[in-house]
């Protein structure tokens, strides 16, 4: 589930970079949140994949 969300956010982030719409900032925030969640899970030692 976490990987699905991360992949969706990466795709939306790339679309935001290409189109440069006003939603781009929101997508960047969501991408940063997804990366932080993945890093926390790695630090805690849980299996991410």
N, C-alpha and C positions, 0 to 999 in steps of 0.2 A: 504494500500500500504506500509506504513512504517513497519507494523508488518511482512509483507511478506519479505521485504528486511532484517529485523532483523533476521527472522527465517533462511533464506538462508545463511546469514553471520555466524550465530551460527553453522549451519551444516558444512559449509566450514571450519570454525575454528576448529571444532572437527576433521574433516578429516585431516587438516593440522597438528594437534597434533599427530594423529595416524601415519601418513605417514612420518612426519618430512621432508617434501620436502622444496625446496628453496622458494616456494610460501607461506609457512607458515607465514613468516614475513608480507607479503602483506595482508594476510587474517586477521592477528591480527590487523593491522592498520585499515582495513575496519570495523572490529568488534568494535573497540574503537570509530570510527566515528559514527557508528549506535547507540551505547550506549549514546554518547553525544547528538545526535539529539533527542533521546527519553527523556533524562533528561531535555533538553531545552523545549520540548513540555509540559512536566509535570510541570515545573516551571512556564511557561507562562499560565498555567491553561486550556489549550486545552484538549479536550477529546482524549485520546491516543487510546483506544480500538475501 
